[in-house]
Amino acid sequence: MAILEKEILLYLLILFSCFVSTGQADDNQFFDSKVDYFGNESKQACSTCQAQENMNKTVANIIAKTQTQLAQLGATSIILFLDPSCQFSQLAISNLVAFNQNHPTVAVKIYVNGPIGEFLGIGRDLMQQHPSWSVTNDLAGENAQNLGVSKAPAYIFSLQGKMYRMYGTPDLEETWSKINATAK
């Protein structure tokens, strides 16, 4: 699972646990003990509260790690959005291979938009040929939509917190040199 998918899953877990906890509030009974509104409250912590605290700490740790990893990726990375049915997909991949040979420190992530069967063909081949690349299926196109990509192939360069989006099959070396020139 990708880092962002894990983060979303954790958010959904927290949201679900909040609904489950509030659903137990029937008959003035919260968690493990009955609430006495006019008497003294019990000082002992319930197991659900402790579990919630532990989960909050775990989520905070994962979010911190995710942000650190994204910051490292955000320094210099390239994302390629592919559609296997597009006639330019192979050209986009070969351009990325040539670019990556000249710039091995640039992190590479590829999103393949399309049915799982098509992803298994292209994705499996890319993962075998380039094990350092992150290849993910973007079945519904959510990642493309979140990053403002409307067609494929599309490249997104990320350098020093700025994102540069290009469509088609541009000369990646020339594009990279222009991006580096504007970033300085």
Secondary structure, 3 states (H helix, E strand, C coil): CCHHHHHHHHHHHHHHHHHHHHHCCHHHEECCEECCCCCCCCCCCCHHHHHHHHHHHHHHHHHHHHHHHHHHHHHEEEEEEECCCCCCHHHHHHHHHHHHHHCCCCEEEEEECCCHHHHHHHHHHHHHHCCCCEEEECCCCHHHHHCCCCCCCEEEEEECCEEEEEECCCCHHHHHHHHHHHHC
